[in-house]
């Protein structure tokens, strides 16, 4: 009996919007955006992401709005 091969889908174009609450004033918009961009390039999302020695799962990040309360 042959071993079962796993197949994972590749989603070429995707997007999402989410909210981040920053609780420390030392984290500015520029610092947060730089960390998000680096996370997209170095860590990524998913099973075969750069964090797992893969080449999928990278993402581009940008801050669409920044509000202070």
CHARMM-style PDB file with segment names, atoms N, HN, CA, C and O in Angstrom:
ATOM      1  N   UNK     1       0.835  -1.178   0.000  1.00  0.00      PROA
ATOM      2  CA  UNK     1       0.000   0.000   0.000  1.00  0.00      PROA
ATOM      3  C   UNK     1       0.886   1.250   0.000  1.00  0.00      PROA
ATOM      4  O   UNK     1       1.815   1.359   0.800  1.00  0.00      PROA
ATOM      5  N   UNK     2       0.589   2.196  -0.910  1.00  0.00      PROA
ATOM      6  HN  UNK     2      -0.166   2.107  -1.560  1.00  0.00      PROA
ATOM      7  CA  UNK     2       1.359   3.427  -1.004  1.00  0.00      PROA
ATOM      8  C   UNK     2       1.022   4.346   0.173  1.00  0.00      PROA
ATOM      9  O   UNK     2      -0.112   4.363   0.650  1.00  0.00      PROA
ATOM     10  N   UNK     3       2.020   5.110   0.637  1.00  0.00      PROA
ATOM     11  HN  UNK     3       2.941   5.096   0.250  1.00  0.00      PROA
ATOM     12  CA  UNK     3       1.713   6.078   1.691  1.00  0.00      PROA
ATOM     13  C   UNK     3       0.835   7.204   1.149  1.00  0.00      PROA
ATOM     14  O   UNK     3       0.949   7.601  -0.010  1.00  0.00      PROA
ATOM     15  N   UNK     4      -0.017   7.694   1.992  1.00  0.00      PROA
ATOM     16  HN  UNK     4      -0.109   7.372   2.934  1.00  0.00      PROA
ATOM     17  CA  UNK     4      -0.941   8.766   1.622  1.00  0.00      PROA
ATOM     18  C   UNK     4      -0.181  10.083   1.507  1.00  0.00      PROA
ATOM     19  O   UNK     4       0.532  10.468   2.435  1.00  0.00      PROA
ATOM     20  N   UNK     5      -0.323  10.776   0.383  1.00  0.00      PROA
ATOM     21  HN  UNK     5      -0.902  10.464  -0.371  1.00  0.00      PROA
ATOM     22  CA  UNK     5       0.317  12.071   0.191  1.00  0.00      PROA
ATOM     23  C   UNK     5      -0.673  13.181   0.536  1.00  0.00      PROA
ATOM     24  O   UNK     5      -1.825  13.166   0.101  1.00  0.00      PROA
ATOM     25  N   UNK     6      -0.203  14.134   1.321  1.00  0.00      PROA
ATOM     26  HN  UNK     6       0.733  14.145   1.675  1.00  0.00      PROA
ATOM     27  CA  UNK     6      -1.041  15.269   1.688  1.00  0.00      PROA
ATOM     28  C   UNK     6      -0.969  16.316   0.596  1.00  0.00      PROA
ATOM     29  O   UNK     6       0.073  16.515  -0.030  1.00  0.00      PROA
ATOM     30  N   UNK     7      -2.071  16.970   0.381  1.00  0.00      PROA
ATOM     31  HN  UNK     7      -2.917  16.808   0.890  1.00  0.00      PROA
ATOM     32  CA  UNK     7      -2.132  18.066  -0.574  1.00  0.00      PROA
ATOM     33  C   UNK     7      -2.756  19.260   0.121  1.00  0.00      PROA
ATOM     34  O   UNK     7      -3.803  19.155   0.761  1.00  0.00      PROA
ATOM     35  N   UNK     8      -2.098  20.388  -0.017  1.00  0.00      PROA
ATOM     36  HN  UNK     8      -1.248  20.474  -0.536  1.00  0.00      PROA
ATOM     37  CA  UNK     8      -2.588  21.607   0.597  1.00  0.00      PROA
ATOM     38  C   UNK     8      -2.881  22.629  -0.495  1.00  0.00      PROA
ATOM     39  O   UNK     8      -2.130  22.730  -1.465  1.00  0.00      PROA
ATOM     40  N   UNK     9      -3.972  23.391  -0.347  1.00  0.00      PROA
ATOM     41  HN  UNK     9      -4.583  23.308   0.441  1.00  0.00      PROA
ATOM     42  CA  UNK     9      -4.306  24.374  -1.379  1.00  0.00      PROA
ATOM     43  C   UNK     9      -3.338  25.549  -1.353  1.00  0.00      PROA
ATOM     44  O   UNK     9      -2.756  25.867  -0.316  1.00  0.00      PROA
ATOM     45  N   UNK    10      -3.178  26.179  -2.490  1.00  0.00      PROA
ATOM     46  HN  UNK    10      -3.651  25.921  -3.332  1.00  0.00      PROA
ATOM     47  CA  UNK    10      -2.382  27.397  -2.605  1.00  0.00      PROA
ATOM     48  C   UNK    10      -3.346  28.527  -2.952  1.00  0.00      PROA
ATOM     49  O   UNK    10      -4.012  28.496  -3.988  1.00  0.00      PROA
ATOM     50  N   UNK    11      -3.410  29.511  -2.082  1.00  0.00      PROA
ATOM     51  HN  UNK    11      -2.869  29.536  -1.241  1.00  0.00      PROA
ATOM     52  CA  UNK    11      -4.267  30.669  -2.308  1.00  0.00      PROA
ATOM     53  C   UNK    11      -3.351  31.806  -2.756  1.00  0.00      PROA
ATOM     54  O   UNK    11      -2.602  32.360  -1.953  1.00  0.00      PROA
ATOM     55  N   UNK    12      -3.415  32.147  -4.029  1.00  0.00      PROA
ATOM     56  HN  UNK    12      -4.024  31.697  -4.682  1.00  0.00      PROA
ATOM     57  CA  UNK    12      -2.470  33.115  -4.577  1.00  0.00      PROA
ATOM     58  C   UNK    12      -2.806  34.549  -4.187  1.00  0.00      PROA
ATOM     59  O   UNK    12      -1.896  35.332  -3.916  1.00  0.00      PROA
ATOM     60  N   UNK    13      -4.050  34.904  -4.152  1.00  0.00      PROA
ATOM     61  HN  UNK    13      -4.789  34.268  -4.372  1.00  0.00      PROA
ATOM     62  CA  UNK    13      -4.461  36.266  -3.792  1.00  0.00      PROA
ATOM     63  C   UNK    13      -5.460  36.204  -2.652  1.00  0.00      PROA
ATOM     64  O   UNK    13      -6.515  35.580  -2.770  1.00  0.00      PROA
ATOM     65  N   UNK    14      -5.126  36.846  -1.565  1.00  0.00      PROA
ATOM     66  HN  UNK    14      -4.270  37.353  -1.470  1.00  0.00      PROA
ATOM     67  CA  UNK    14      -6.024  36.905  -0.431  1.00  0.00      PROA
ATOM     68  C   UNK    14      -5.779  38.206   0.314  1.00  0.00      PROA
ATOM     69  O   UNK    14      -4.726  38.828   0.174  1.00  0.00      PROA
ATOM     70  N   UNK    15      -6.749  38.603   1.095  1.00  0.00      PROA
ATOM     71  HN  UNK    15      -7.604  38.098   1.209  1.00  0.00      PROA
ATOM     72  CA  UNK    15      -6.593  39.826   1.876  1.00  0.00      PROA
ATOM     73  C   UNK    15      -7.449  39.725   3.128  1.00  0.00      PROA
ATOM     74  O   UNK    15      -8.342  38.883   3.228  1.00  0.00      PROA
ATOM     75  N   UNK    16      -7.164  40.579   4.057  1.00  0.00      PROA
ATOM     76  HN  UNK    16      -6.438  41.262   3.976  1.00  0.00      PROA
ATOM     77  CA  UNK    16      -7.927  40.618   5.284  1.00  0.00      PROA
ATOM     78  C   UNK    16      -7.661  41.917   6.015  1.00  0.00      PROA
ATOM     79  O   UNK    16      -6.627  42.556   5.823  1.00  0.00      PROA
ATOM     80  N   UNK    17      -8.599  42.294   6.847  1.00  0.00      PROA
ATOM     81  HN  UNK    17      -9.439  41.775   7.003  1.00  0.00      PROA
ATOM     82  CA  UNK    17      -8.468  43.486   7.670  1.00  0.00      PROA
ATOM     83  C   UNK    17      -8.714  43.066   9.105  1.00  0.00      PROA
ATOM     84  O   UNK    17      -9.677  42.358   9.397  1.00  0.00      PROA
ATOM     85  N   UNK    18      -7.849  43.500   9.993  1.00  0.00      PROA
ATOM     86  HN  UNK    18      -7.066  44.076   9.756  1.00  0.00      PROA
ATOM     87  CA  UNK    18      -8.040  43.188  11.400  1.00  0.00      PROA
ATOM     88  C   UNK    18      -7.622  44.365  12.259  1.00  0.00      PROA
ATOM     89  O   UNK    18      -6.948  45.283  11.793  1.00  0.00      PROA
ATOM     90  N   UNK    19      -8.027  44.330  13.513  1.00  0.00      PROA
ATOM     91  HN  UNK    19      -8.575  43.584  13.892  1.00  0.00      PROA
ATOM     92  CA  UNK    19      -7.771  45.417  14.453  1.00  0.00      PROA
ATOM     93  C   UNK    19      -6.706  44.997  15.451  1.00  0.00      PROA
ATOM     94  O   UNK    19      -6.751  43.898  16.005  1.00  0.00      PROA
ATOM     95  N   UNK    20      -5.757  45.879  15.671  1.00  0.00      PROA
ATOM     96  HN  UNK    20      -5.720  46.772  15.222  1.00  0.00      PROA
ATOM     97  CA  UNK    20      -4.723  45.668  16.682  1.00  0.00      PROA
ATOM     98  C   UNK    20      -4.864  46.784  17.712  1.00  0.00      PROA
ATOM     99  O   UNK    20      -4.889  47.963  17.358  1.00  0.00      PROA
ATOM    100  N   UNK    21      -4.955  46.415  18.969  1.00  0.00      PROA
ATOM    101  HN  UNK    21      -4.935  45.457  19.257  1.00  0.00      PROA
ATOM    102  CA  UNK    21      -5.002  47.392  20.045  1.00  0.00      PROA
ATOM    103  C   UNK    21      -3.621  47.482  20.675  1.00  0.00      PROA
ATOM    104  O   UNK    21      -3.129  46.505  21.239  1.00  0.00      PROA
ATOM    105  N   UNK    22      -3.001  48.637  20.583  1.00  0.00      PROA
ATOM    106  HN  UNK    22      -3.401  49.430  20.124  1.00  0.00      PROA
ATOM    107  CA  UNK    22      -1.673  48.858  21.151  1.00  0.00      PROA
ATOM    108  C   UNK    22      -1.865  49.514  22.512  1.00  0.00      PROA
ATOM    109  O   UNK    22      -2.459  50.587  22.614  1.00  0.00      PROA
ATOM    110  N   UNK    23      -1.360  48.863  23.558  1.00  0.00      PROA
ATOM    111  HN  UNK    23      -0.878  47.991  23.476  1.00  0.00      PROA
ATOM    112  CA  UNK    23      -1.578  49.349  24.908  1.00  0.00      PROA
ATOM    113  C   UNK    23      -0.390  50.127  25.476  1.00  0.00      PROA
ATOM    114  O   UNK    23      -0.491  50.678  26.572  1.00  0.00      PROA
ATOM    115  N   UNK    24       0.710  50.181  24.770  1.00  0.00      PROA
ATOM    116  HN  UNK    24       0.792  49.733  23.880  1.00  0.00      PROA
ATOM    117  CA  UNK    24       1.900  50.850  25.261  1.00  0.00      PROA
ATOM    118  C   UNK    24       2.235  52.023  24.341  1.00  0.00      PROA
ATOM    119  O   UNK    24       2.343  51.849  23.127  1.00  0.00      PROA
ATOM    120  N   UNK    25       2.399  53.203  24.911  1.00  0.00      PROA
ATOM    121  HN  UNK    25       2.311  53.344  25.897  1.00  0.00      PROA
ATOM    122  CA  UNK    25       2.669  54.400  24.112  1.00  0.00      PROA
ATOM    123  C   UNK    25       4.024  54.377  23.425  1.00  0.00      PROA
ATOM    124  O   UNK    25       4.256  55.161  22.504  1.00  0.00      PROA
ATOM    125  N   UNK    26       4.915  53.505  23.846  1.00  0.00      PROA
ATOM    126  HN  UNK    26       4.726  52.868  24.594  1.00  0.00      PROA
ATOM    127  CA  UNK    26       6.242  53.442  23.232  1.00  0.00      PROA
ATOM    128  C   UNK    26       6.174  52.844  21.817  1.00  0.00      PROA
ATOM    129  O   UNK    26       7.089  53.041  21.017  1.00  0.00      PROA
ATOM    130  N   UNK    27       5.098  52.120  21.510  1.00  0.00      PROA
ATOM    131  HN  UNK    27       4.354  51.960  22.159  1.00  0.00      PROA
ATOM    132  CA  UNK    27       4.919  51.519  20.181  1.00  0.00      PROA
ATOM    133  C   UNK    27       4.188  52.529  19.301  1.00  0.00      PROA
ATOM    134  O   UNK    27       2.998  52.785  19.480  1.00  0.00      PROA
ATOM    135  N   UNK    28       4.911  53.084  18.366  1.00  0.00      PROA
ATOM    136  HN  UNK    28       5.879  52.876  18.221  1.00  0.00      PROA
ATOM    137  CA  UNK    28       4.337  54.065  17.448  1.00  0.00      PROA
ATOM    138  C   UNK    28       3.813  53.366  16.197  1.00  0.00      PROA
ATOM    139  O   UNK    28       4.013  52.166  16.005  1.00  0.00      PROA
ATOM    140  N   UNK    29       3.147  54.134  15.365  1.00  0.00      PROA
ATOM    141  HN  UNK    29       2.985  55.108  15.521  1.00  0.00      PROA
ATOM    142  CA  UNK    29       2.628  53.588  14.103  1.00  0.00      PROA
ATOM    143  C   UNK    29       3.765  53.042  13.247  1.00  0.00      PROA
ATOM    144  O   UNK    29       3.640  51.963  12.668  1.00  0.00      PROA
ATOM    145  N   UNK    30       4.872  53.779  13.161  1.00  0.00      PROA
ATOM    146  HN  UNK    30       4.973  54.656  13.631  1.00  0.00      PROA
ATOM    147  CA  UNK    30       6.002  53.344  12.333  1.00  0.00      PROA
ATOM    148  C   UNK    30       6.618  52.048  12.858  1.00  0.00      PROA
ATOM    149  O   UNK    30       6.968  51.165  12.075  1.00  0.00      PROA
ATOM    150  N   UNK    31       6.750  51.932  14.161  1.00  0.00      PROA
ATOM    151  HN  UNK    31       6.466  52.650  14.798  1.00  0.00      PROA
ATOM    152  CA  UNK    31       7.318  50.717  14.760  1.00  0.00      PROA
ATOM    153  C   UNK    31       6.410  49.522  14.501  1.00  0.00      PROA
ATOM    154  O   UNK    31       6.886  48.451  14.124  1.00  0.00      PROA
ATOM    155  N   UNK    32       5.117  49.694  14.698  1.00  0.00      PROA
ATOM    156  HN  UNK    32       4.730  50.564  15.004  1.00  0.00      PROA
ATOM    157  CA  UNK    32       4.169  48.598  14.471  1.00  0.00      PROA
ATOM    158  C   UNK    32       4.173  48.173  13.010  1.00  0.00      PROA
ATOM    159  O   UNK    32       4.193  46.979  12.708  1.00  0.00      PROA
ATOM    160  N   UNK    33       4.153  49.138  12.109  1.00  0.00      PROA
ATOM    161  HN  UNK    33       4.137  50.108  12.354  1.00  0.00      PROA
ATOM    162  CA  UNK    33       4.125  48.802  10.681  1.00  0.00      PROA
ATOM    163  C   UNK    33       5.406  48.078  10.259  1.00  0.00      PROA
ATOM    164  O   UNK    33       5.352  47.128   9.478  1.00  0.00      PROA
ATOM    165  N   UNK    34       6.545  48.519  10.766  1.00  0.00      PROA
ATOM    166  HN  UNK    34       6.589  49.291  11.400  1.00  0.00      PROA
ATOM    167  CA  UNK    34       7.817  47.859  10.443  1.00  0.00      PROA
ATOM    168  C   UNK    34       7.812  46.409  10.931  1.00  0.00      PROA
ATOM    169  O   UNK    34       8.288  45.520  10.225  1.00  0.00      PROA
ATOM    170  N   UNK    35       7.283  46.165  12.122  1.00  0.00      PROA
ATOM    171  HN  UNK    35       6.896  46.887  12.695  1.00  0.00      PROA
ATOM    172  CA  UNK    35       7.217  44.797  12.644  1.00  0.00      PROA
ATOM    173  C   UNK    35       6.244  43.929  11.839  1.00  0.00      PROA
ATOM    174  O   UNK    35       6.517  42.751  11.606  1.00  0.00      PROA
ATOM    175  N   UNK    36       5.131  44.493  11.420  1.00  0.00      PROA
ATOM    176  HN  UNK    36       4.910  45.450  11.609  1.00  0.00      PROA
ATOM    177  CA  UNK    36       4.182  43.725  10.609  1.00  0.00      PROA
ATOM    178  C   UNK    36       4.767  43.368   9.250  1.00  0.00      PROA
ATOM    179  O   UNK    36       4.582  42.251   8.767  1.00  0.00      PROA
ATOM    180  N   UNK    37       5.467  44.305   8.634  1.00  0.00      PROA
ATOM    181  HN  UNK    37       5.617  45.213   9.026  1.00  0.00      PROA
ATOM    182  CA  UNK    37       6.106  44.041   7.333  1.00  0.00      PROA
ATOM    183  C   UNK    37       7.176  42.954   7.486  1.00  0.00      PROA
ATOM    184  O   UNK    37       7.253  42.035   6.671  1.00  0.00      PROA
ATOM    185  N   UNK    38       7.995  43.066   8.530  1.00  0.00      PROA
ATOM    186  HN  UNK    38       7.931  43.813   9.192  1.00  0.00      PROA
ATOM    187  CA  UNK    38       9.027  42.052   8.757  1.00  0.00      PROA
ATOM    188  C   UNK    38       8.409  40.682   9.048  1.00  0.00      PROA
ATOM    189  O   UNK    38       8.921  39.660   8.591  1.00  0.00      PROA
ATOM    190  N   UNK    39       7.322  40.662   9.799  1.00  0.00      PROA
ATOM    191  HN  UNK    39       6.906  41.492  10.170  1.00  0.00      PROA
ATOM    192  CA  UNK    39       6.648  39.388  10.083  1.00  0.00      PROA
ATOM    193  C   UNK    39       6.125  38.748   8.805  1.00  0.00      PROA
ATOM    194  O   UNK    39       6.190  37.528   8.652  1.00  0.00      PROA
ATOM    195  N   UNK    40       5.612  39.551   7.896  1.00  0.00      PROA
ATOM    196  HN  UNK    40       5.558  40.542   8.021  1.00  0.00      PROA
ATOM    197  CA  UNK    40       5.128  39.024   6.627  1.00  0.00      PROA
ATOM    198  C   UNK    40       6.223  38.444   5.765  1.00  0.00      PROA
ATOM    199  O   UNK    40       5.993  37.490   5.022  1.00  0.00      PROA
ATOM    200  N   UNK    41       7.410  39.008   5.856  1.00  0.00      PROA
ATOM    201  HN  UNK    41       7.596  39.783   6.460  1.00  0.00      PROA
ATOM    202  CA  UNK    41       8.531  38.526   5.042  1.00  0.00      PROA
ATOM    203  C   UNK    41       9.279  37.367   5.682  1.00  0.00      PROA
ATOM    204  O   UNK    41       9.749  36.473   4.978  1.00  0.00      PROA
ATOM    205  N   UNK    42       9.397  37.366   6.990  1.00  0.00      PROA
ATOM    206  HN  UNK    42       9.015  38.092   7.563  1.00  0.00      PROA
ATOM    207  CA  UNK    42      10.239  36.384   7.677  1.00  0.00      PROA
ATOM    208  C   UNK    42       9.437  35.231   8.278  1.00  0.00      PROA
ATOM    209  O   UNK    42       9.868  34.079   8.216  1.00  0.00      PROA
ATOM    210  N   UNK    43       8.284  35.529   8.854  1.00  0.00      PROA
ATOM    211  HN  UNK    43       7.933  36.465   8.904  1.00  0.00      PROA
ATOM    212  CA  UNK    43       7.512  34.499   9.551  1.00  0.00      PROA
ATOM    213  C   UNK    43       6.410  33.940   8.659  1.00  0.00      PROA
ATOM    214  O   UNK    43       6.329  32.727   8.467  1.00  0.00      PROA
ATOM    215  N   UNK    44       5.572  34.797   8.118  1.00  0.00      PROA
ATOM    216  HN  UNK    44       5.638  35.783   8.274  1.00  0.00      PROA
ATOM    217  CA  UNK    44       4.491  34.353   7.237  1.00  0.00      PROA
ATOM    218  C   UNK    44       3.356  33.694   7.987  1.00  0.00      PROA
ATOM    219  O   UNK    44       3.304  33.719   9.217  1.00  0.00      PROA
ATOM    220  N   UNK    45       2.438  33.097   7.221  1.00  0.00      PROA
ATOM    221  HN  UNK    45       2.480  33.076   6.222  1.00  0.00      PROA
ATOM    222  CA  UNK    45       1.269  32.427   7.778  1.00  0.00      PROA
ATOM    223  C   UNK    45       1.140  31.055   7.126  1.00  0.00      PROA
ATOM    224  O   UNK    45       1.320  30.923   5.916  1.00  0.00      PROA
ATOM    225  N   UNK    46       0.833  30.048   7.912  1.00  0.00      PROA
ATOM    226  HN  UNK    46       0.686  30.155   8.895  1.00  0.00      PROA
ATOM    227  CA  UNK    46       0.526  28.731   7.361  1.00  0.00      PROA
ATOM    228  C   UNK    46       1.600  27.691   7.584  1.00  0.00      PROA
ATOM    229  O   UNK    46       2.665  27.971   8.134  1.00  0.00      PROA
ATOM    230  N   UNK    47       1.293  26.482   7.141  1.00  0.00      PROA
ATOM    231  HN  UNK    47       0.428  26.256   6.694  1.00  0.00      PROA
ATOM    232  CA  UNK    47       2.131  25.316   7.385  1.00  0.00      PROA
ATOM    233  C   UNK    47       3.465  25.364   6.624  1.00  0.00      PROA
ATOM    234  O   UNK    47       4.496  24.944   7.149  1.00  0.00      PROA
ATOM    235  N   UNK    48       3.441  25.869   5.408  1.00  0.00      PROA
ATOM    236  HN  UNK    48       2.604  26.211   4.981  1.00  0.00      PROA
ATOM    237  CA  UNK    48       4.662  25.884   4.588  1.00  0.00      PROA
ATOM    238  C   UNK    48       5.181  27.313   4.456  1.00  0.00      PROA
ATOM    239  O   UNK    48       5.587  27.741   3.376  1.00  0.00      PROA
ATOM    240  N   UNK    49       5.161  28.035   5.555  1.00  0.00      PROA
ATOM    241  HN  UNK    49       4.831  27.688   6.433  1.00  0.00      PROA
ATOM    242  CA  UNK    49       5.605  29.430   5.581  1.00  0.00      PROA
ATOM    243  C   UNK    49       7.112  29.502   5.788  1.00  0.00      PROA
ATOM    244  O   UNK    49       7.737  28.486   6.092  1.00  0.00      PROA
ATOM    245  N   UNK    50       7.708  30.682   5.629  1.00  0.00      PROA
ATOM    246  HN  UNK    50       7.201  31.507   5.383  1.00  0.00      PROA
ATOM    247  CA  UNK    50       9.153  30.824   5.843  1.00  0.00      PROA
ATOM    248  C   UNK    50       9.597  30.363   7.238  1.00  0.00      PROA
ATOM    249  O   UNK    50      10.709  29.860   7.402  1.00  0.00      PROA
ATOM    250  N   UNK    51       8.740  30.533   8.225  1.00  0.00      PROA
ATOM    251  HN  UNK    51       7.837  30.942   8.092  1.00  0.00      PROA
ATOM    252  CA  UNK    51       9.069  30.084   9.581  1.00  0.00      PROA
ATOM    253  C   UNK    51       9.323  28.583   9.617  1.00  0.00      PROA
ATOM    254  O   UNK    51      10.103  28.103  10.440  1.00  0.00      PROA
ATOM    255  N   UNK    52       8.668  27.839   8.727  1.00  0.00      PROA
ATOM    256  HN  UNK    52       8.034  28.229   8.059  1.00  0.00      PROA
ATOM    257  CA  UNK    52       8.794  26.384   8.664  1.00  0.00      PROA
ATOM    258  C   UNK    52       9.660  25.943   7.478  1.00  0.00      PROA
ATOM    259  O   UNK    52       9.489  24.844   6.952  1.00  0.00      PROA
ATOM    260  N   UNK    53      10.572  26.793   7.072  1.00  0.00      PROA
ATOM    261  HN  UNK    53      10.711  27.686   7.500  1.00  0.00      PROA
ATOM    262  CA  UNK    53      11.470  26.529   5.941  1.00  0.00      PROA
ATOM    263  C   UNK    53      10.730  26.384   4.611  1.00  0.00      PROA
ATOM    264  O   UNK    53      11.189  25.681   3.711  1.00  0.00      PROA
ATOM    265  N   UNK    54       9.601  27.041   4.498  1.00  0.00      PROA
ATOM    266  HN  UNK    54       9.228  27.611   5.229  1.00  0.00      PROA
ATOM    267  CA  UNK    54       8.836  27.012   3.252  1.00  0.00      PROA
ATOM    268  C   UNK    54       8.964  28.321   2.504  1.00  0.00      PROA
ATOM    269  O   UNK    54       9.726  29.203   2.900  1.00  0.00      PROA
ATOM    270  N   UNK    55       8.224  28.441   1.431  1.00  0.00      PROA
ATOM    271  HN  UNK    55       7.605  27.725   1.109  1.00  0.00      PROA
ATOM    272  CA  UNK    55       8.291  29.657   0.634  1.00  0.00      PROA
ATOM    273  C   UNK    55       6.910  30.223   0.339  1.00  0.00      PROA
ATOM    274  O   UNK    55       6.803  31.180  -0.428  1.00  0.00      PROA
ATOM    275  N   UNK    56       5.857  29.673   0.912  1.00  0.00      PROA
ATOM    276  HN  UNK    56       5.944  28.895   1.535  1.00  0.00      PROA
ATOM    277  CA  UNK    56       4.517  30.246   0.793  1.00  0.00      PROA
ATOM    278  C   UNK    56       4.156  30.946   2.097  1.00  0.00      PROA
ATOM    279  O   UNK    56       4.862  30.807   3.096  1.00  0.00      PROA
ATOM    280  N   UNK    57       3.074  31.686   2.089  1.00  0.00      PROA
ATOM    281  HN  UNK    57       2.500  31.799   1.278  1.00  0.00      PROA
ATOM    282  CA  UNK    57       2.564  32.296   3.304  1.00  0.00      PROA
ATOM    283  C   UNK    57       3.091  33.681   3.608  1.00  0.00      PROA
ATOM    284  O   UNK    57       2.737  34.267   4.631  1.00  0.00      PROA
ATOM    285  N   UNK    58       3.929  34.213   2.741  1.00  0.00      PROA
ATOM    286  HN  UNK    58       4.217  33.737   1.910  1.00  0.00      PROA
ATOM    287  CA  UNK    58       4.400  35.577   2.965  1.00  0.00      PROA
ATOM    288  C   UNK    58       3.252  36.549   2.691  1.00  0.00      PROA
ATOM    289  O   UNK    58       2.355  36.260   1.899  1.00  0.00      PROA
ATOM    290  N   UNK    59       3.294  37.697   3.352  1.00  0.00      PROA
ATOM    291  HN  UNK    59       4.022  37.931   3.996  1.00  0.00      PROA
ATOM    292  CA  UNK    59       2.246  38.688   3.144  1.00  0.00      PROA
ATOM    293  C   UNK    59       2.819  40.092   3.235  1.00  0.00      PROA
ATOM    294  O   UNK    59       3.861  40.318   3.850  1.00  0.00      PROA
ATOM    295  N   UNK    60       2.119  41.028   2.611  1.00  0.00      PROA
ATOM    296  HN  UNK    60       1.273  40.845   2.111  1.00  0.00      PROA
ATOM    297  CA  UNK    60       2.433  42.458   2.712  1.00  0.00      PROA
ATOM    298  C   UNK    60       1.479  43.056   3.724  1.00  0.00      PROA
ATOM    299  O   UNK    60       0.297  42.714   3.746  1.00  0.00      PROA
ATOM    300  N   UNK    61       1.982  43.946   4.559  1.00  0.00      PROA
ATOM    301  HN  UNK    61       2.942  44.224   4.541  1.00  0.00      PROA
ATOM    302  CA  UNK    61       1.148  44.568   5.580  1.00  0.00      PROA
ATOM    303  C   UNK    61       1.232  46.076   5.466  1.00  0.00      PROA
ATOM    304  O   UNK    61       2.281  46.638   5.149  1.00  0.00      PROA
ATOM    305  N   UNK    62       0.117  46.715   5.728  1.00  0.00      PROA
ATOM    306  HN  UNK    62      -0.735  46.259   5.986  1.00  0.00      PROA
ATOM    307  CA  UNK    62       0.101  48.161   5.792  1.00  0.00      PROA
ATOM    308  C   UNK    62      -0.974  48.582   6.787  1.00  0.00      PROA
ATOM    309  O   UNK    62      -1.997  47.917   6.947  1.00  0.00      PROA
ATOM    310  N   UNK    63      -0.716  49.682   7.436  1.00  0.00      PROA
ATOM    311  HN  UNK    63       0.116  50.222   7.306  1.00  0.00      PROA
ATOM    312  CA  UNK    63      -1.685  50.208   8.394  1.00  0.00      PROA
ATOM    313  C   UNK    63      -2.592  51.168   7.647  1.00  0.00      PROA
ATOM    314  O   UNK    63      -2.137  52.178   7.108  1.00  0.00      PROA
ATOM    315  N   UNK    64      -3.881  50.846   7.617  1.00  0.00      PROA
ATOM    316  HN  UNK    64      -4.251  50.026   8.055  1.00  0.00      PROA
ATOM    317  CA  UNK    64      -4.838  51.666   6.888  1.00  0.00      PROA
ATOM    318  C   UNK    64      -5.286  52.864   7.697  1.00  0.00      PROA
ATOM    319  O   UNK    64      -5.525  53.934   7.138  1.00  0.00      PROA
ATOM    320  N   UNK    65      -5.404  52.700   9.006  1.00  0.00      PROA
ATOM    321  HN  UNK    65      -5.210  51.830   9.459  1.00  0.00      PROA
ATOM    322  CA  UNK    65      -5.778  53.842   9.854  1.00  0.00      PROA
ATOM    323  C   UNK    65      -5.129  53.655  11.225  1.00  0.00      PROA
ATOM    324  O   UNK    65      -4.875  52.533  11.663  1.00  0.00      PROA
ATOM    325  N   UNK    66      -4.872  54.766  11.881  1.00  0.00      PROA
ATOM    326  HN  UNK    66      -5.079  55.678  11.525  1.00  0.00      PROA
ATOM    327  CA  UNK    66      -4.243  54.779  13.198  1.00  0.00      PROA
ATOM    328  C   UNK    66      -5.026  55.772  14.039  1.00  0.00      PROA
ATOM    329  O   UNK    66      -5.050  56.964  13.733  1.00  0.00      PROA
ATOM    330  N   UNK    67      -5.661  55.294  15.086  1.00  0.00      PROA
ATOM    331  HN  UNK    67      -5.642  54.326  15.335  1.00  0.00      PROA
ATOM    332  CA  UNK    67      -6.458  56.156  15.951  1.00  0.00      PROA
ATOM    333  C   UNK    67      -5.927  56.085  17.361  1.00  0.00      PROA
ATOM    334  O   UNK    67      -5.566  55.011  17.842  1.00  0.00      PROA
ATOM    335  N   UNK    68      -5.876  57.220  18.024  1.00  0.00      PROA
ATOM    336  HN  UNK    68      -6.169  58.092  17.632  1.00  0.00      PROA
ATOM    337  CA  UNK    68      -5.453  57.256  19.414  1.00  0.00      PROA
ATOM    338  C   UNK    68      -6.654  57.598  20.287  1.00  0.00      PROA
ATOM    339  O   UNK    68      -7.467  58.457  19.947  1.00  0.00      PROA
ATOM    340  N   UNK    69      -6.745  56.907  21.420  1.00  0.00      PROA
ATOM    341  HN  UNK    69      -6.084  56.209  21.696  1.00  0.00      PROA
ATOM    342  CA  UNK    69      -7.859  57.122  22.351  1.00  0.00      PROA
ATOM    343  C   UNK    69      -7.340  57.654  23.655  1.00  0.00      PROA
ATOM    344  OT1 UNK    69      -8.119  57.903  24.574  1.00  0.00      PROA
TER     345      UNK     69
END
